[in-house]
Amino acid sequence: MEITEILKWFAACSGIIAAFMVSLDFGRRVTGWGFVLFVASSIAWITGALLSDDEPLLSQNLVLFAINIFGVYRYLIRKTPNG
């Protein structure tokens, strides 16, 4: 199995697990770690897209990477808003 294929399988499986973690709504910590897994998935997709010269996949995952970084910040780094 080629490295590109391994990356894409990791990206797909980790993305599925991350989506499940976020959808469970078990609180900020679980959701935050779901976003960490989404970040790893995005990095794998970006790498796989670069290796296979897949510009649409690369573009999509660059945007998703930024969104997922924001999710990590929001759920794991930022303090809970008062109220």
C-alpha positions in Angstrom: 0.0 0.0 0.0 1.4 3.4 -1.0 1.9 6.2 1.5 -0.8 8.3 -0.2 -3.4 5.6 0.2 -2.4 5.1 3.9 -2.8 8.9 4.5 -6.2 9.0 2.8 -7.5 6.0 4.8 -6.2 7.5 8.0 -7.9 10.8 7.0 -11.2 9.2 6.2 -11.3 7.1 9.4 -10.1 9.9 11.7 -12.7 12.2 10.1 -15.5 9.8 10.8 -14.4 9.3 14.4 -14.1 13.1 14.9 -17.5 13.7 13.5 -19.0 11.1 15.8 -17.2 12.7 18.8 -18.5 16.1 18.0 -22.0 14.8 17.3 -22.2 13.1 20.7 -22.3 16.5 22.5 -20.6 15.1 25.6 -19.3 18.5 26.6 -16.6 20.9 25.6 -13.6 18.6 26.3 -14.8 15.7 24.1 -15.9 18.1 21.4 -12.5 19.9 21.6 -10.7 16.6 21.2 -12.9 15.8 18.3 -11.7 19.0 16.7 -8.1 17.9 17.4 -8.8 14.7 15.5 -10.4 16.8 12.7 -7.1 18.8 12.5 -5.1 15.6 12.1 -7.6 14.4 9.5 -7.2 17.7 7.6 -3.4 17.5 7.7 -3.6 13.9 6.3 -6.0 15.0 3.6 -3.8 18.0 2.7 -0.7 15.8 2.5 -2.5 13.2 0.4 -3.9 15.9 -1.9 -0.4 17.4 -2.4 1.1 13.9 -3.2 -1.7 13.1 -5.6 -2.0 16.6 -7.2 -5.7 16.9 -6.2 -6.3 20.6 -6.1 -10.0 20.5 -5.1 -9.3 18.2 -2.2 -6.4 20.4 -1.2 -8.5 23.6 -1.3 -11.4 22.1 0.7 -9.1 20.8 3.4 -7.1 24.0 3.8 -10.4 25.7 4.6 -11.5 22.9 6.9 -8.1 23.0 8.6 -8.6 26.6 9.5 -12.2 25.9 10.8 -10.9 23.0 12.8 -8.1 25.0 14.4 -10.8 27.5 15.4 -12.8 24.6 16.9 -9.8 23.6 19.0 -9.3 27.1 20.2 -13.0 27.5 21.0 -13.4 24.3 22.9 -10.0 23.6 24.4 -8.1 26.8 24.8 -10.6 29.7 25.2 -12.1 30.0 28.7 -15.9 29.3 28.9 -17.8 32.6 28.4 -19.3 34.0 31.6 -23.1 33.8 31.8 
